[in-house]
Amino acid sequence: MNGLALATALALAQAPATEPATGPTPDAAAPARAAVDPAPATTVRRRRAVTPADPLASTTTTTSTTRSTSTQAKPLAEREDAERTARAFLEALVRGDADALARASAERFSFDGDVQTGRDAIRRTWRALLVERDAATPAAVGAVEVLPAADAAARHGKPPARIAPLVRPGVLVAVASVGGRTVVVFLAREGGRMAVLGLHD
């Protein structure tokens, strides 16, 4: 009986100490959470206000840089294509290859002012001209410089009236040395390819 009474007394003595410890915990924790909760909410709002602008600014900068690079690369690629075409055309001229010259020519080709239309007419004209040229004179294609038509006119002077129609926007001018002579080739994109519009020497 003494042992049971002692155990009961200990249980009753411990119960009030335990209940206050567990009872007030939710009430005490609630003010702590209330005090802490507003700070994360404020932080999240600040992040949401700032974060969306960052990707937009980054995208705008990247797009602007890409456009600038693309704008610069396009004229350079066009000039390189025109230089390759002009060099191949002039090498065909040195070889006396009328077929290659006709293939490289545009649908309308200016033989130093004499305009021929159609591949067959251009080929015939080339064959006639190549027969007349001095085959004994050695020739080699030297340096080739490609300029927009307006820049070429500003640097080398106003073109003769017979080839003036070729000096227009969108046309590139290749100034080359062939066998010690200056030869001018006019080029433009036609049907998705770079074509030779005319020749002046």
C-alpha positions as CSV (number, residue, x, y, z in Angstrom):
1,M,0.0,0.0,0.0
2,N,2.8,2.4,0.8
3,G,4.4,1.7,-2.6
4,L,1.1,2.3,-4.5
5,A,0.5,5.5,-2.6
6,L,4.0,6.7,-3.3
7,A,3.6,6.0,-7.0
8,T,0.3,7.8,-7.2
9,A,1.7,10.8,-5.3
10,L,4.6,11.0,-7.7
11,A,2.3,10.8,-10.7
12,L,0.1,13.6,-9.4
13,A,3.1,15.7,-8.5
14,Q,4.6,15.3,-12.0
15,A,1.3,16.0,-13.9
16,P,1.1,19.7,-13.2
17,A,4.7,20.2,-14.1
18,T,4.3,18.4,-17.4
19,E,1.0,20.2,-18.5
20,P,2.3,23.7,-18.2
21,A,5.3,22.7,-20.3
22,T,3.2,21.3,-23.1
23,G,0.2,23.5,-22.7
24,P,1.7,26.9,-23.4
25,T,4.0,25.7,-26.2
26,P,1.5,26.4,-29.1
27,D,0.6,29.8,-27.6
28,A,4.2,30.7,-27.2
29,A,5.2,29.4,-30.6
30,A,2.5,31.3,-32.4
31,P,3.8,34.8,-31.6
32,A,7.3,33.6,-32.6
33,R,6.0,32.4,-36.0
34,A,4.0,35.6,-36.4
35,A,7.1,37.6,-35.8
36,V,9.2,35.6,-38.2
37,D,6.7,35.0,-41.0
38,P,6.5,38.6,-42.3
39,A,10.2,38.7,-43.1
40,P,10.2,35.8,-45.6
41,A,7.1,37.2,-47.2
42,T,8.8,40.6,-47.6
43,T,11.9,38.9,-49.0
44,V,9.9,36.9,-51.5
45,R,8.1,40.0,-52.7
46,R,11.3,41.8,-53.2
47,R,12.8,38.9,-55.2
48,R,9.7,38.6,-57.3
49,A,9.9,42.3,-58.2
50,V,13.5,42.1,-59.2
51,T,14.0,38.6,-60.7
52,P,11.8,38.9,-63.7
53,A,13.6,42.0,-64.9
54,D,17.0,40.2,-64.9
55,P,16.3,37.6,-67.6
56,L,14.6,40.3,-69.7
57,A,17.6,42.5,-69.5
58,S,19.9,39.6,-70.2
59,T,17.8,38.5,-73.2
60,T,17.7,42.0,-74.6
61,T,21.4,42.4,-74.3
62,T,22.0,39.0,-75.9
63,T,19.6,39.7,-78.8
64,S,21.1,43.1,-79.4
65,T,24.6,41.6,-79.5
66,T,23.5,38.8,-81.8
67,R,21.8,41.3,-84.2
68,S,25.0,43.4,-84.3
69,T,27.2,40.4,-85.0
70,S,24.8,39.2,-87.7
71,T,24.7,42.6,-89.3
72,Q,28.4,42.8,-89.5
73,A,28.8,39.2,-90.7
74,K,26.4,39.4,-93.6
75,P,28.3,42.0,-95.7
76,L,31.6,40.3,-95.0
77,A,30.1,36.9,-96.2
78,E,28.8,38.6,-99.3
79,R,32.2,40.2,-100.1
80,E,33.9,36.8,-99.6
81,D,31.4,35.1,-101.9
82,A,31.9,37.9,-104.5
83,E,35.7,37.6,-104.3
84,R,35.5,33.8,-104.8
85,T,33.1,34.2,-107.8
86,A,35.2,37.0,-109.4
87,R,38.4,35.0,-109.0
88,A,36.9,31.9,-110.5
89,F,35.4,34.0,-113.4
90,L,38.8,35.6,-114.1
91,E,40.6,32.3,-114.0
92,A,38.2,31.0,-116.5
93,L,38.9,34.1,-118.6
94,V,42.6,33.4,-118.4
95,R,42.0,29.7,-119.5
96,G,39.8,30.8,-122.3
97,D,36.9,28.7,-121.0
98,A,33.7,30.2,-122.6
99,D,31.4,27.6,-121.0
100,A,32.7,28.4,-117.5
101,L,32.4,32.2,-118.2
102,A,28.8,31.8,-119.4
103,R,27.9,29.7,-116.3
104,A,29.3,32.4,-114.0
105,S,27.5,35.2,-115.8
106,A,24.1,36.6,-114.9
107,E,21.1,36.3,-117.3
108,R,22.0,39.7,-118.6
109,F,25.7,40.3,-119.1
110,S,27.5,43.5,-120.0
111,F,30.6,43.1,-122.2
112,D,32.0,46.5,-121.3
113,G,28.6,48.1,-122.2
114,D,27.5,45.6,-124.9
115,V,24.6,43.8,-123.1
116,Q,23.8,40.2,-124.1
117,T,20.8,38.3,-122.7
118,G,20.5,34.6,-122.2
119,R,23.2,32.0,-121.6
120,D,23.6,30.9,-125.2
121,A,24.1,34.4,-126.5
122,I,26.6,35.1,-123.7
123,R,28.5,31.9,-124.5
124,R,28.7,32.7,-128.2
125,T,30.0,36.2,-127.5
126,W,32.6,34.8,-125.1
127,R,33.8,32.4,-127.8
128,A,34.1,35.1,-130.4
129,L,36.0,37.4,-128.0
130,L,38.4,34.6,-126.8
131,V,39.3,33.7,-130.4
132,E,40.4,37.3,-131.0
133,R,42.5,37.7,-127.9
134,D,46.3,37.4,-128.0
135,A,46.9,33.9,-126.7
136,A,50.7,34.5,-126.7
137,T,50.3,37.0,-123.8
138,P,50.7,35.2,-120.5
139,A,48.2,36.2,-117.9
140,A,47.6,35.4,-114.2
141,V,45.0,36.6,-111.7
142,G,46.6,38.7,-109.0
143,A,45.0,40.5,-106.1
144,V,41.2,40.9,-106.0
145,E,39.6,43.7,-104.0
146,V,35.8,43.7,-103.5
147,L,33.9,46.9,-102.7
148,P,30.3,48.0,-102.7
149,A,29.5,49.9,-105.9
150,A,29.3,53.3,-104.2
151,D,32.6,52.8,-102.5
152,A,34.3,51.7,-105.7
153,A,33.0,54.8,-107.5
154,A,34.2,57.1,-104.7
155,R,37.7,55.5,-104.7
156,H,38.2,54.9,-108.5
157,G,36.2,57.7,-110.0
158,K,32.9,58.0,-111.9
159,P,32.5,55.0,-114.2
160,P,32.2,55.4,-118.0
161,A,28.6,55.9,-119.3
162,R,28.5,52.6,-121.0
163,I,28.9,50.7,-117.7
164,A,27.3,53.3,-115.3
165,P,24.0,51.2,-115.1
166,L,25.9,48.5,-113.3
167,V,27.0,50.8,-110.5
168,R,23.8,50.6,-108.4
169,P,22.8,49.6,-104.9
170,G,23.3,45.9,-104.1
171,V,26.1,45.5,-106.7
172,L,29.6,44.6,-105.6
173,V,32.7,45.6,-107.6
174,A,35.8,43.4,-107.8
175,V,38.9,45.2,-108.9
176,A,41.6,42.7,-110.0
177,S,44.9,42.6,-111.6
178,V,45.0,40.2,-114.6
179,G,48.3,39.9,-116.4
180,G,49.3,43.3,-115.2
181,R,46.1,44.9,-116.4
182,T,43.3,46.2,-114.2
183,V,40.0,44.4,-114.8
184,V,36.7,45.4,-113.1
185,V,34.0,42.8,-112.5
186,F,30.5,43.6,-111.4
187,L,28.6,41.1,-109.2
188,A,25.3,40.7,-107.6
189,R,23.2,37.9,-106.1
190,E,20.8,36.4,-108.7
191,G,18.6,33.4,-108.2
192,G,20.3,32.5,-104.8
193,R,23.9,32.7,-106.2
194,M,26.5,35.3,-106.8
195,A,26.6,36.1,-110.5
196,V,28.8,38.3,-112.7
197,L,26.8,41.1,-114.2
198,G,29.6,42.5,-116.4
199,L,33.2,43.2,-117.2
200,H,35.2,46.3,-117.8
201,D,38.9,46.5,-118.6
